[in-house]
Amino acid sequence: MDINGASAIVTGGASGIGAASARRLAGRGAVVVIADLQEDRGRQLADELGGAFAKVDVTNTEDIVNAVEMAKSMGPVRVLVNSAGIGWAQRTVGKDGSYDSAANLEAFK
């Protein structure tokens, strides 16, 4: 796939899988918008890659629209990587074989 000169948006692009995806896309010629809440890391990576940073909370429609408009101004939008989110490592299935014991939400009350 030729993405040279196209724009890409990577949500959660300031770290982890998102940052790795942004680096790979930029390496293939895309202009990348790092869309993340982490401003310092996001701006630093955008500068490193020759892209742009947009502060985005993916639950906020206005933030998303702003990131899309930014990407459109940089070239045709051809790639979107959805990598935003916060989670934790845990078992999918409990030791007893049930799903309930692995994801006991009572701990969050």
N, C-alpha and C positions, 0 to 999 in steps of 0.2 A: 504494500500500500504506500503510495507516494503522499506524504503529508508535508513535504517541503513548502514553506510559505503559508501553510494553513494555521489557524489558531486552535488552541486546545484549552479546555478548562479542566483543572484538577481540583475537586473539592477535597479538603483534608490534605492539600498538597504541601504543607509546610514541614511534614515529618513522615516517617515510616514509609508505608507502601505508596502513599500519595507522592511523597518527595522522590522516591525511586522512579515512579511512573513519569513524573514531570521531567526528571533528568533524561530518561530514555526518549521521551517525546521530543525534547529540545535537541537531543543528539541526532534525531532523525530529521531535523529541520523545522519542526513546529515552533510557533511562538506561543508560549505557555502562560496562561493566567493562573496563578496560584491563588485559590479561593479558600481561605481559612480564617479562623479566629485568632491564630497566633501571629500577631503583626510582625514582631521582630524577626522571627524565623522565616516567615513568609516573604517579607521584603528582602531579606538577605538572599534567599534562594532565587527569587525573581531577578534580582540584580545579577547574581551569578550566571543565570541562564539567559539573560537578555530578554526576559519576559516582563510581566507585570504582576502586581499583587492587588487583590481585592479582599477587603475584610468581609467575610461572608459567614452568616449563621444560616445553615441550610434549612432552618425552620422559618426563615423570614423571606417572604416572596420578593420584597423590594431589594434585599441584598443579592438575591439570585439574578434578578433582572439587571441590576447594575453590573454584575460580573459578565453576563451574556453580552450586554452592550459594549463593555470594554473589549471583550474578545472579538466581537464583530468589527470593531474599529481597527483591529490589528490584522485582520485577514479573514477569509471564509472559515466559519466554525465547522470543523470536521471531526473533532474528537472531544468526548466528555468522559472523564474518569470520576466515578462517584466513590470516594474513599474517605469521606468525612464520617466521624462517629467516635464514640468513646465506649470502651468495653473493658472487660477483664477476662483473664483466663480462668476457665472453670470446666468441669466435666459436663459433657452432654448427657451422659447416662450415669446415674449413681451406681455405687458399688453393689447395690441390691438389684440392679437391672431396671430400675424405674427412672422415668424422666423427672418425676416430682422431687425425688431426693437430691437430684443434681442441681436443680434450679429452685431452691426453696426461697421464695420471695418473702417469707416471714422475717427473714434477717434484716429486711429493709424497713420494717415498721418502727 
